[in-house]
């Protein structure tokens, strides 16, 4: 799935979750490369719901969102799409 981010330096997130909502891969385009590679490595193999609970609402400076918050939104969308199939 490709998620177009809003309000962050990263422009999109490519992610893959399996039918049990385990995160298989995450790749950010743009943003702080080292930090986003680290986040990606930390979330792979974990349940999407756990990551949503952990990252949702994270802010970047004075912005209302952040790359981790956008990942949580992307995961919500991926779960919704997987359940509608």
Beta strands, then each sheet from edge to edge (+ up, - down):
strand 1: 2-4
strand 2: 10-17
strand 3: 23-30
sheet 1: 1+ 2- 3+
end
